[in-house]
Amino acid sequence: MKCLNGWSNASFSDLLQLLKEAMPNLNIPESFNKTKAMIKDLGLDYKKIHACPNDCMLYWKEHENDTFCEKCKVSRWKEFGEPHGEFEQQKNEQKVPAKILRHFPLIPRLQRLFMCSSTADLMRWHEEERSKYRKMRHPADGEAWKDFDRCHANFSIEPRNVRLGLASDGFNPFRTMSISHSTWPVMMVVYNFLPWLCMKLQYIMLSLLIPGPQSPGNDIDVYLRPLIEELKQLWEMGVETYDASRDQKFQMHAAFLWTISDYPGYTMLSGWSTKGRLACSCCNYDTHSSYLKHSHKMCYMNHRVFLPTSRPWRLNKKSFDGKKELGSASAVLEGTNILEILKDFNNDFGKYRKNKKDGPWKKISIFFGLPY
């Protein structure tokens, strides 16, 4: 309510004091600051990670104490120009970071799901209570989920292990179109729940808040680094978690299954460009594209290959490009093929790419290097 209605910190504290006076036995914090401290103790806090203003690197881990970007040599701090007076001198001495990534740790939020017995029961619903009658009612009924279970039997044998999807898109936080600003939240969706609970706000977890004013573009992999480290830890080692529904501890693992985005967001998250000669993510290098020199646009005319061979549109020359379509659709590029293509590619986060062209391939290796 505070966020939705734009309450100030002081007004929120006044509300808490009013409630305490009206109901003395009410067990609530006395002020906004104590409310934040209580949320932090629950493990639901966030961390501020300074970033290069040119999106080159994060001042994190081995670079936590650096003051200049390793790649572009730009200062970590904002520069306010030459001070003119005592106030501006103090302002320059405060060292305000040029850019801040906000990281909401995923692991403690997943552990909190098992600390309530009713929610912990729902985390096993996809295996123990889901109807399995050859109808698509839940992602667990899909081929991607089933194929994953066949490939990773040790993971799927524990129904409490978490299945995750990643969703991201840019938005303008200022509620006005007159200001050009693009902030990118990265959300994690838990698919263990019932289908009508997966998309509820209380079960969609904000993991990263990538600052604007420009979209991160191909440099989004720089900001995904803290999240990917958590996902690798959850996949490889897991974390000890208390299950309130069974009153026992278990080693919780998590798998990252897929991403959710619009088509421009797909370009950033996967690294495959959705414009130009190879824009089709299904056809890949077999994309049939033609450049229209008068309108200066790319045209894609091989979409009829996805129709059944008996459809008359395959033989319709007049309505399309004057040619019959007798070909067949290309095979979908699977994760195993991508890993084979990129097996010799270095995706070490400690070594930064030398130019912008390395970005998309680096992201593909990162994403498909995770459990697929």
C-alpha positions as CSV (number, residue, x, y, z in Angstrom):
1,M,0.0,0.0,0.0
2,K,2.9,2.3,0.7
3,C,4.4,1.8,-2.7
4,L,1.1,1.8,-4.6
5,N,-0.1,5.0,-3.0
6,G,3.2,6.8,-2.8
7,W,3.2,7.2,1.0
8,S,6.3,8.9,2.5
9,N,8.3,7.2,5.2
10,A,7.1,9.6,7.8
11,S,3.4,9.0,6.9
12,F,3.9,5.2,7.1
13,S,5.5,5.6,10.6
14,D,2.5,7.7,11.7
15,L,0.1,5.0,10.5
16,L,2.0,2.4,12.6
17,Q,1.9,4.6,15.6
18,L,-1.9,5.2,15.1
19,L,-2.5,1.5,14.9
20,K,-0.5,0.9,18.1
21,E,-2.5,3.5,20.0
22,A,-5.8,2.1,18.7
23,M,-4.8,-1.5,19.4
24,P,-2.1,-1.6,22.1
25,N,-1.7,-5.4,21.9
26,L,-1.1,-5.4,18.1
27,N,2.3,-6.9,17.4
28,I,3.7,-4.6,14.7
29,P,6.9,-2.5,14.4
30,E,6.8,1.1,15.7
31,S,8.3,2.8,12.7
32,F,9.2,2.4,9.0
33,N,12.9,1.8,9.8
34,K,12.1,-1.0,12.2
35,T,9.8,-2.5,9.6
36,K,12.7,-2.6,7.1
37,A,14.9,-4.2,9.8
38,M,12.3,-6.9,10.4
39,I,12.1,-7.7,6.7
40,K,15.9,-7.8,6.5
41,D,15.9,-10.4,9.4
42,L,13.5,-12.5,7.4
43,G,16.1,-12.8,4.6
44,L,14.1,-10.6,2.2
45,D,16.5,-7.7,1.9
46,Y,18.3,-6.6,-1.2
47,K,21.9,-5.8,-2.0
48,K,23.3,-2.8,-3.9
49,I,26.0,-3.6,-6.4
50,H,27.8,-0.7,-8.1
51,A,28.1,-1.0,-11.8
52,C,30.1,0.7,-14.6
53,P,28.0,3.5,-16.2
54,N,28.9,2.0,-19.6
55,D,27.7,-1.5,-18.5
56,C,31.2,-3.0,-18.8
57,M,31.4,-4.7,-15.3
58,L,30.1,-4.9,-11.8
59,Y,32.1,-3.8,-8.8
60,W,31.5,-7.1,-7.1
61,K,33.6,-9.9,-5.6
62,E,37.2,-9.5,-7.0
63,H,36.4,-6.0,-8.2
64,E,34.5,-4.8,-5.1
65,N,37.2,-2.2,-4.1
66,D,38.0,-1.0,-7.6
67,T,37.4,2.7,-8.3
68,F,37.8,2.6,-12.1
69,C,36.3,0.3,-14.7
70,E,38.7,-2.4,-15.8
71,K,37.7,-2.0,-19.4
72,C,36.7,1.6,-20.2
73,K,38.6,3.3,-17.3
74,V,35.6,5.4,-16.3
75,S,35.2,6.4,-12.7
76,R,33.0,4.4,-10.4
77,W,31.6,7.6,-8.9
78,K,29.5,10.4,-10.2
79,E,31.4,13.5,-11.1
80,F,29.7,16.9,-10.4
81,G,32.3,19.1,-12.0
82,E,34.3,21.8,-10.3
83,P,32.9,22.8,-6.9
84,H,31.7,26.4,-6.4
85,G,31.2,26.8,-2.7
86,E,31.3,24.7,0.5
87,F,28.0,22.8,-0.3
88,E,29.2,21.6,-3.7
89,Q,32.6,20.6,-2.2
90,Q,30.8,18.4,0.4
91,K,28.6,17.0,-2.4
92,N,31.7,15.9,-4.4
93,E,33.2,14.2,-1.3
94,Q,30.2,12.0,-0.7
95,K,31.1,9.7,-3.6
96,V,27.8,8.8,-5.2
97,P,28.0,5.7,-7.3
98,A,27.3,6.3,-11.0
99,K,25.1,3.2,-11.4
100,I,23.6,0.7,-9.0
101,L,22.3,-2.8,-9.6
102,R,19.8,-4.0,-7.0
103,H,20.1,-7.7,-6.3
104,F,17.3,-9.5,-4.4
105,P,18.9,-12.8,-3.3
106,L,16.9,-15.8,-4.7
107,I,18.0,-18.5,-2.3
108,P,16.5,-17.1,1.0
109,R,13.3,-16.4,-0.8
110,L,13.0,-20.0,-2.1
111,Q,13.8,-21.2,1.4
112,R,11.0,-19.1,2.9
113,L,8.5,-20.9,0.7
114,F,9.1,-24.1,2.8
115,M,8.8,-22.4,6.2
116,C,5.0,-22.4,5.9
117,S,3.5,-25.9,6.0
118,S,0.6,-25.0,3.6
119,T,3.0,-23.4,1.0
120,A,5.5,-26.3,1.4
121,D,2.7,-28.8,0.5
122,L,1.9,-26.8,-2.6
123,M,5.6,-27.1,-3.7
124,R,5.0,-30.8,-4.2
125,W,1.7,-30.4,-6.0
126,H,3.1,-30.8,-9.5
127,E,4.1,-34.4,-8.7
128,E,1.8,-35.7,-6.0
129,E,-1.6,-34.1,-6.9
130,R,-1.5,-33.1,-10.5
131,S,-3.9,-34.9,-12.9
132,K,-1.9,-36.9,-15.5
133,Y,-4.5,-37.7,-18.2
134,R,-2.6,-36.6,-21.4
135,K,-4.0,-33.0,-21.3
136,M,-2.0,-29.9,-21.1
137,R,-3.0,-28.2,-17.8
138,H,0.4,-27.3,-16.4
139,P,4.0,-26.9,-17.7
140,A,4.7,-30.3,-16.1
141,D,2.5,-31.8,-18.8
142,G,4.7,-30.4,-21.6
143,E,7.5,-32.2,-23.4
144,A,10.2,-29.8,-22.2
145,W,9.5,-30.7,-18.5
146,K,9.2,-34.5,-19.3
147,D,12.4,-34.4,-21.3
148,F,14.2,-32.6,-18.5
149,D,13.1,-35.3,-16.0
150,R,14.4,-38.1,-18.3
151,C,17.8,-36.4,-18.6
152,H,18.1,-35.5,-14.9
153,A,16.5,-38.3,-12.9
154,N,18.4,-37.5,-9.7
155,F,16.9,-34.0,-9.8
156,S,13.3,-35.1,-10.6
157,I,13.2,-37.8,-7.9
158,E,12.8,-35.1,-5.3
159,P,9.5,-33.3,-6.0
160,R,10.5,-30.4,-3.7
161,N,13.2,-29.3,-6.0
162,V,12.3,-26.0,-7.6
163,R,11.6,-25.4,-11.3
164,L,12.2,-21.8,-12.4
165,G,11.5,-19.6,-15.4
166,L,13.0,-16.2,-16.0
167,A,11.0,-13.2,-17.2
168,S,12.3,-9.7,-18.1
169,D,11.2,-6.6,-19.9
170,G,11.9,-2.9,-19.8
171,F,9.5,-0.3,-18.3
172,N,9.4,3.4,-17.6
173,P,9.1,3.9,-13.8
174,F,8.1,7.6,-14.1
175,R,4.6,6.9,-15.5
176,T,5.1,9.4,-18.3
177,M,6.0,9.0,-21.9
178,S,7.7,12.4,-22.0
179,I,10.8,11.0,-20.3
180,S,12.8,8.3,-22.0
181,H,13.9,5.8,-19.4
182,S,14.2,2.0,-19.4
183,T,14.6,0.0,-16.2
184,W,14.7,-3.8,-16.5
185,P,13.4,-6.0,-13.7
186,V,14.4,-9.7,-13.8
187,M,11.7,-11.9,-12.4
188,M,11.8,-15.6,-11.4
189,V,8.6,-17.7,-11.7
190,V,8.2,-20.8,-9.6
191,Y,6.4,-23.6,-11.5
192,N,6.0,-26.1,-8.7
193,F,2.7,-24.5,-7.8
194,L,-0.8,-25.0,-9.2
195,P,-1.2,-23.4,-12.6
196,W,-3.4,-20.6,-11.2
197,L,-0.9,-19.8,-8.5
198,C,2.3,-19.8,-10.7
199,M,1.4,-16.3,-12.0
200,K,0.2,-14.8,-8.7
201,L,2.2,-11.7,-7.7
202,Q,3.1,-13.2,-4.3
203,Y,4.9,-16.2,-5.9
204,I,6.8,-14.2,-8.6
205,M,10.1,-13.1,-7.2
206,L,12.0,-10.0,-8.2
207,S,15.6,-11.0,-8.5
208,L,17.4,-8.1,-10.2
209,L,16.5,-4.5,-10.9
210,I,18.7,-3.3,-13.7
211,P,18.9,0.6,-13.7
212,G,18.3,2.8,-16.7
213,P,18.1,5.2,-18.4
214,Q,19.1,3.1,-21.4
215,S,18.3,-0.6,-22.0
216,P,21.2,-2.9,-21.1
217,G,21.1,-4.4,-24.6
218,N,23.8,-7.0,-25.3
219,D,25.4,-6.1,-21.9
220,I,22.6,-7.7,-19.9
221,D,24.9,-10.6,-19.2
222,V,27.0,-8.4,-17.0
223,Y,24.0,-7.7,-14.7
224,L,22.8,-11.3,-14.7
225,R,26.1,-12.5,-13.1
226,P,24.8,-12.5,-9.4
227,L,21.7,-14.4,-10.4
228,I,23.5,-16.9,-12.5
229,E,25.9,-17.6,-9.6
230,E,22.9,-18.4,-7.4
231,L,21.4,-20.7,-10.0
232,K,24.6,-22.6,-10.4
233,Q,24.9,-23.1,-6.7
234,L,21.3,-24.3,-6.5
235,W,21.9,-26.7,-9.4
236,E,25.3,-28.1,-8.5
237,M,25.3,-28.2,-4.6
238,G,21.9,-27.1,-3.4
239,V,21.1,-25.5,-0.1
240,E,20.0,-27.0,3.2
241,T,16.3,-26.1,3.7
242,Y,13.8,-26.7,6.4
243,D,10.4,-28.2,5.3
244,A,7.7,-27.2,7.8
245,S,5.1,-29.6,6.3
246,R,7.3,-32.6,7.1
247,D,9.3,-31.2,10.0
248,Q,12.6,-32.1,8.4
249,K,15.6,-30.6,6.5
250,F,16.4,-31.5,2.9
251,Q,18.9,-30.4,0.3
252,M,17.0,-28.1,-2.0
253,H,18.1,-27.9,-5.7
254,A,16.7,-25.7,-8.4
255,A,16.7,-25.8,-12.2
256,F,16.3,-22.9,-14.6
257,L,14.1,-24.2,-17.4
258,W,13.3,-21.3,-19.8
259,T,12.9,-17.6,-20.3
260,I,9.8,-15.5,-20.9
261,S,9.9,-12.3,-22.9
262,D,8.7,-10.4,-25.9
263,Y,10.6,-10.6,-29.1
264,P,13.0,-7.7,-28.5
265,G,13.6,-9.0,-25.0
266,Y,14.3,-12.4,-26.5
267,T,17.2,-10.9,-28.5
268,M,18.8,-9.7,-25.2
269,L,18.2,-12.9,-23.2
270,S,19.2,-15.4,-25.8
271,G,21.8,-13.5,-27.9
272,W,20.0,-14.4,-31.1
273,S,19.2,-11.3,-33.1
274,T,15.6,-11.0,-34.1
275,K,16.3,-8.6,-37.0
276,G,18.4,-8.8,-40.2
277,R,19.0,-11.8,-42.4
278,L,19.0,-14.5,-39.7
279,A,16.1,-13.2,-37.7
280,C,14.1,-16.4,-37.4
281,S,14.9,-18.2,-34.1
282,C,13.4,-21.5,-35.4
283,C,15.1,-21.6,-38.8
284,N,18.5,-20.2,-37.5
285,Y,21.0,-20.3,-40.3
286,D,18.5,-21.7,-42.7
287,T,16.4,-18.5,-42.6
288,H,15.2,-17.5,-46.2
289,S,15.4,-13.7,-46.2
290,S,15.3,-11.1,-49.0
291,Y,16.2,-7.4,-48.8
292,L,13.6,-5.0,-50.3
293,K,15.8,-2.3,-51.8
294,H,13.1,0.3,-52.3
295,S,11.5,0.0,-48.8
296,H,14.9,-0.8,-47.1
297,K,13.5,-3.7,-45.2
298,M,14.0,-7.4,-44.8
299,C,11.3,-9.8,-46.0
300,Y,10.8,-13.4,-44.9
301,M,8.9,-15.6,-47.3
302,N,9.6,-19.2,-46.3
303,H,6.9,-19.3,-43.5
304,R,4.8,-21.7,-45.7
305,V,7.2,-24.5,-44.9
306,F,5.5,-24.9,-41.6
307,L,2.2,-25.7,-43.3
308,P,1.1,-29.3,-44.0
309,T,2.3,-30.5,-47.5
310,S,-1.3,-30.8,-48.6
311,R,-2.2,-27.2,-48.0
312,P,-3.0,-25.3,-51.3
313,W,-1.1,-22.2,-50.1
314,R,2.1,-24.0,-50.7
315,L,1.4,-24.0,-54.4
316,N,0.0,-20.4,-54.5
317,K,2.6,-18.3,-56.4
318,K,0.5,-15.2,-57.0
319,S,-0.2,-14.3,-53.4
320,F,3.4,-14.6,-52.3
321,D,6.8,-14.3,-54.0
322,G,5.9,-15.9,-57.3
323,K,7.3,-19.3,-56.2
324,K,5.9,-22.6,-55.0
325,E,6.9,-23.7,-51.6
326,L,7.9,-27.4,-51.7
327,G,10.5,-27.3,-48.9
328,S,10.2,-28.6,-45.3
329,A,10.8,-26.8,-42.0
330,S,14.3,-26.9,-40.5
331,A,15.0,-29.0,-37.4
332,V,14.8,-27.0,-34.2
333,L,18.2,-26.3,-32.8
334,E,18.3,-28.1,-29.5
335,G,20.4,-27.4,-26.4
336,T,22.7,-30.3,-27.0
337,N,23.6,-29.0,-30.5
338,I,24.2,-25.5,-29.1
339,L,26.6,-26.9,-26.4
340,E,28.4,-28.8,-29.2
341,I,28.8,-25.6,-31.2
342,L,30.0,-23.6,-28.2
343,K,32.1,-26.3,-26.5
344,D,35.4,-24.4,-27.2
345,F,34.0,-21.0,-26.4
346,N,35.3,-19.4,-23.2
347,N,32.5,-18.2,-21.0
348,D,34.6,-17.3,-18.0
349,F,33.0,-14.3,-16.3
350,G,36.4,-13.1,-15.0
351,K,37.5,-12.3,-18.6
352,Y,35.6,-9.5,-20.2
353,R,34.9,-9.5,-23.9
354,K,37.1,-7.4,-26.1
355,N,34.4,-6.0,-28.3
356,K,30.6,-5.8,-28.6
357,K,30.3,-8.7,-31.1
358,D,31.3,-11.3,-28.5
359,G,28.3,-10.4,-26.3
360,P,25.5,-12.5,-27.8
361,W,27.6,-15.7,-28.1
362,K,28.8,-15.3,-24.6
363,K,25.2,-15.1,-23.3
364,I,24.1,-18.2,-25.3
365,S,26.9,-20.2,-23.7
366,I,25.9,-18.9,-20.2
367,F,22.2,-19.7,-20.6
368,F,22.6,-23.1,-22.2
369,G,25.5,-23.9,-19.9
370,L,22.9,-24.1,-17.1
371,P,20.8,-27.2,-16.7
372,Y,18.8,-27.6,-19.9
